[in-house]
Amino acid sequence: MTRVTAVLFDLGDTLWHFPAMPPVEVIRNETVRRIKELVEGWGEEVTEGRYFLGRDIRMAVEEETSRAFHGDCVDPGYPELCRRVAAQHGLKLTAGQGEELWETWNLGGRFLGRTLFPGVLETLQWLRDRGFRLGSVTNRGYGGPRFQQEMRDLGLAGLFEVVSVSCDVGYMKPHPRIFQHALDAMGLGPHEVAMVGDNIRADVEGPKALGMTAVWCRPTLDEPVEASADPPEVVGGVRPDYTIDSVGEIPGLPLFASGAAK
């Protein structure tokens, strides 16, 4: 039997959460303010209808994320989605402006109060000290420099060899291509890798279909999630190999007791 030598992690609701997300009214007002500033910067008038641009983007994001996640798992292409929504408000945007609108609509983890769960950094370092290689596979609506900076802000950037982001790869979990992207980057086969995440479909069914070991981290269902994140799911269908309530329980799993193969 091949020993697991690497661990891939989901991010949202596995490594981090939003225990003190601002009230809906605060989020709405900030979204309106930022979009208004952007649109006026393009020399366009912010009409009464355009004040609802942020709301309409949110509704489209929720609809398209659910459709993709429960359908073909092709990344929705959120900047293009923003362009389509803007067109409904009489704004004909370039591809670059679509990117700007998407970045503006995303208020970011710092504003929303993103926080690592207790024990995350200690657990990741514990794994590294025992020879395990680390990576991440995550469904996210944006990547690039801003996302990399957020990873650095949380102290995560230097811990992962690869971070496979759905919007960059073009496919969402549980599609095999996003997992294969991480495996190829690390030069590993699926039987050498464990996946840790909170979503049964994304983080258990997807990895196990490839032959990976799946560790299900039971989600905290009473907390808010990011708009483009995996919708919360409870156990059903394919069963995980291991179940934990927090990443901090990983050192107690027999899977990792002997360390990585040398």
QUITA-V399774 format. One record per backbone hydrogen bond with DSSP energy under -1.0 kcal/mol. NH is the residue of the N-H (numbers start at 1). CO is the residue of the C=O. If there is no record, write none. Layout:
# QUITA-V399774
NH_CO, NH_CO
This chain:
# QUITA-V399774
5_192, 6_192, 7_133, 8_194, 9_135, 10_196, 13_16, 14_11, 15_11, 16_11, 17_115, 27_23, 28_24, 29_25, 30_26, 31_27, 32_28, 33_29, 34_30, 35_31, 36_32, 37_33, 38_34, 39_35, 40_36, 41_37, 42_38, 43_40, 44_39, 47_45, 52_49, 53_50, 56_52, 57_53, 58_54, 59_55, 60_56, 61_57, 62_58, 63_59, 64_60, 65_61, 66_62, 67_63, 68_64, 69_65, 70_66, 71_68, 73_68, 75_170, 81_77, 82_78, 83_79, 84_80, 85_81, 86_82, 87_83, 88_84, 89_86, 90_87, 91_86, 98_94, 99_95, 100_96, 101_97, 102_98, 103_99, 104_100, 105_101, 106_102, 112_108, 114_109, 115_17, 117_15, 120_117, 123_119, 124_120, 125_121, 126_122, 127_123, 128_124, 129_125, 131_128, 132_127, 133_5, 135_7, 136_162, 137_9, 138_164, 147_143, 148_144, 149_145, 150_146, 151_147, 152_148, 153_149, 154_150, 155_152, 156_151, 159_156, 161_134, 164_136, 166_138, 168_165, 169_165, 170_166, 172_73, 175_172, 180_176, 181_177, 182_178, 183_179, 184_180, 185_181, 186_182, 187_183, 188_183, 192_189, 193_190, 194_6, 195_213, 196_8, 197_215, 203_199, 204_200, 205_200, 206_201, 208_204, 209_205, 210_207, 212_207, 213_193, 215_195, 216_242, 217_197, 218_244, 223_220, 229_226, 241_214, 242_214, 244_216, 249_246, 250_247, 252_249, 253_250, 256_253, 259_256, 260_130
